[in-house]
Amino acid sequence: MAKKNNHFGILDSPLSMTSMALTDVSDEVSRNGAWVGDRLPKWWPPAVPRRISTANRQGYQIEADRLVRALVDSRMSGRDFMEDDILHLRQICRMSGVKVSFNTENMRDSFYRASVDSVFNIYSRTPINPNSVLINGENGPSFLAGLAEDIGIENTRAARIVSAAVAARMRSCFLQAWALVMQDRHSEADAELLKICHVVQTFPPDESSPEMEMLTLGLKKHLKVEQRECLMNMFISVCGKDSHRTAAEALGLLLPPNIGFSYCQILCASKCSFLFISTLPPNVHTPSTFSSTLALFINCLIHPTIN
């Protein structure tokens, strides 16, 4: 019988079989997880000359400063930064080359974090290739790098904010996806994982970064190894190959070259078997019926070409 997980308050799987495809890694944090000097992540775009508009530059500066004041006043009143305002500010600064400043560093950083979340939301809801996503004519990395310069955040600090946001988004999606799996809402769980596919592909965090190691430790506290393996298999099925390494690291798993049949597939086979047996007349509901049906489903998973 399923039981509650003490840490997360969700149902553990009734199956306790060990996966044959993925390997759990040590709980210890490596000593490599640190930002070194001025190193930037690979996705950070190269510096480009800033466009300086000589026509009506003063007017652009006034408009940008007015928008920032409105943003600060709105935030001080308890309202969130709006996506349209974020995009508008970046558009003004990009067109004219003007820069703006916030009243405090905390307000500035809060605005940038909200901007990162807005960009992630854009990528999460797009059905197309992430390389085709443009935000007012810019891809996501260029938008965030340019905005960081617009509001006076150092590149390395901006990159850390983005990496932390990627880790937070992955944590939220993985935990929510597993909660949906335990409710038999598998299509919704797949949709939840799909939300982070393009984000991870576009803003891949550095391997063994502090943000990723904290993410891994957090997920291990809430999810058992077989549950993390199941999520990994689901992620692979919906997200393609480009982000497998990042997902495996986040889930604390070693991903083999050839991923075979695993816990998640056994779980699916078991549920399919129960569904099949439920359609049979009551007089044929026997242990042998279940065993043979489950064996048939597992055999189909291992040898999909056998009829």
N, C-alpha and C positions, 0 to 999 in steps of 0.2 A: 504494500500500500504506500502511496506517496506520502511524504512527510514534509513539514516546514523546514526551510533552511534557517538556521539560527541567526545568520548574519543579515540576510536580505528579506526574509519573510515571504519567500516564494516557494512553490512546490519543487522539491527535488524530483528527479526522474525516478520512476519505479524500477528502471533497469540499472544495474550496477556493473555492466560488462566493461572491461577495459578496452580502450581504443587500440587498434593495431596500426594506425596510420600516423598519429601525432604523438609527440613526446613532451611531457611537462619539463620545464627548466627549473633551476634552483630558485629558492625564495630569496637568496642573497642578492643585494644590489651590487653591481660591479663598481669599480672605482673609475671607470672610464666615462661615467655620465657627468660631464661638465662642459660648459661652454669655454672654449679656448680662444683667448685673445679677441680679435675682431672677426673671427670666422663667421661667415653667413651660410645659411642653408643653400643647397644646390638650386632650389627653385627661385631664390631671390634674383631678380633681374639685374643685369649690368647697369652701371650708372649711365644715364644719357644726359646730354646738355639740356638745361632747363629752358623752356620757351619763355622769352621775355617780350611782352607786348608793349610797344611804345604808344599805341593808339588807345586813348582812354584808360591808361593804366591806373590813374588815380580813382576813376569811377569804379573799376573792378575791385580795388582795394577797399573802398568804402562799402561796396556791396558785400564783400567777403567778411569784413569786420562786423557789419550789421548782422549778418547771418550767424556768426559765432556768438555775438551777444544774445541773440534770440535763443540759440541752442543752450547757452549757459543758464539763462533765465528759466527756460522750460525745464531743464534738469533740476535746478534748485527748487522748482515747484513740485518736484516728485514725478515728472513725466519722463518717459524714455526718449532717447534720441531716435528720430524717425529716419527710415531708410532714404526717403526722398531728399531730406535735408543733407544727409551724408553725401549722396550722389551729387547734389547741387553744389556743395562746397568744393568737392574735388573737381568738378567741371569748371568752376570759376578759376580756381588756382591753376589748373592745367592749361586753360585757354590763355591766361594772362601772365602766368609766372609769379603772381603775388603769393605771399605767405601770410599766415595768420598765427596768432598766439592766444592761448586760453589763460584765464586768470590764475590757475594753479596747475601744477604738474599732475595732480590727482584727477582734475577735471579733464585735462588733455588725454591722459591715459585711459580714463573711462570712456571718452569719446572714441578713442582708437579701438578699444575692445568692442564697443558696440558696432563700429564699422567692420571689424573682422567678422563678427557674427552675421552682419547683413550680407557680406560677401559669401560666407558659407551657406547662408539660406538660399542665395541665388543659385549656387552650385548644387545644392541639395534638391531643388525642385526642377532642375533642367533634365529633360529626357535625352539630350543629345550628348555627343562627345564633349568632354570638358574642355578640350583644346579649342572648341568652337564657341565657347562662352565669352561674350564681350560685355563689359560694363561701361556704357558710354564710350565705346570704341577701344577699351583697354581690356586685356585679360586680367584675371584676378591678382596674380603676383604684381603686375605693373601698377594696378590700381592701389594696392596696399602699400607698395614701396613708394609710390608717388605721394600718397596721402601722408605717409610718415614724414616725408620731407616738407610737405605743405604746412604741417602743424608743429614741426620742430622736434620730432622724436628721432634719436639716433637709430641707425639701421639695425645694430645688434639688439637694442632693446625692443624695437618693433618686431624683429624676427622671433625673439623670445615670447612676446605676447601672442604672436600667431601660433607658435608651436604649442604653447599652453592651451590655447583655444582648440587646436586640433585634438589634443589629448582629452580635453573635457568633453568635446563633441563625441569622440569615440567611446568614452566611458558611458555617457548617457545613452547612446544608441545601442551598445552591446547589452547593457543591463535591461533596457526596455525591450529589446528583441527577445531576450531570454524569458522575460515575464510573459510576453505574448506567446512564445512557444509553449510554456506551461499551461496556457489557456487554450491550446489547440488553435490559435489564430496564426497559422503559419504564413499565410500570404501577407498579413500585416507585419509579421516579424521580418520577412524578406524586404518589405517596403522600408522598414526602419533601418535595416542594414544598407539598403540602397542609398539612403540619405548621405551616408559618409563616404560612399565610393568615390565620387568625383572630388570631394574635399581632400581625401587622402592621396588621390592620384595627382592633384594639382599642388598640394602643399605637403609633400611627404616629409615627416619629421626625421631628423638625423637619427641614425641608429645609436642606441645606448645613450640617448640624451636624457637629462634629468627628468624632463616631462614624461617621456615614455616609460622610464623606470618606475616613476610614481604611479602612472596609469596601470602598469602591470601588477604592482603590489596591491593596488586597490581592487582590481578585478579578481585577483586570487583570493582576496578576503571574502568576496561575495559569491564566487562561482567555483564549483568543483572542477577538477581537470576534465572530466568527461563532458561537463556542460560547456566548458570553453572549447573543447574539441568540436562539439556539435555546432557552436557558433562559427568556428573557423570553417567548417565544411559548408555551412550556409553562406558565409561571406564569399567563399570561393565560387559558389554556384551563381551568385548574383552580381559579383563585381569583376570578374575577369582576373587576369594574371598580374596586372601592373602593381597592385597594392597588397599582394599576398604576404610579402616579407613584413610590411608594417603591421598588418593585422596579426600575424603570428607573434611578433614581438610584443604587441599590446596584450595579447592573451597569454603570454608566457609559455609559448609552445615552440618546439623545433619542428619545422616543416620539412618533411622528406621530399626528394625529387619527384617521387611518384606516389600520389595520395591515393590509398586504396580504400576499401570499405571499412567503415569506422562506426563508432558509437552512434553518431547521428543517423547513419543509414540503418543501423539496427533498430533505432527508435522508430524511424519511418516505417520500416518493414513490419515491426510489431504492431504499430497502429493500423496499418493496412490490413494485417491479418485479422485483428479484432473486428475491423469494419466488415471484412469478408465473412467471417464466421457469424456476425450478427444477422446476416441475411439468410442463414440456413435455418431449417426447421429445428425446433427445440430438441427433438429426439436425436439429432446428430451432433449436438454440442458436447463433444467429448475431449479429454486431454489429447488423445491421439489425433483428433481432427485439428486442434490448434497446433500441435507440434509439427504435423506434416505441412500445414499451411504456412507456418512461420518459416520452416525449412525451404519451402518453395520460393517464398519471397526473398530470402537471403541468397538462395542459389541464383535467382534472377539478378540480384545486385552484383554478385561476384562474376557471373557469366551472362552478361546481358544479351548475348547473341543466341543463347540456347532457348528454344521454344518449349 
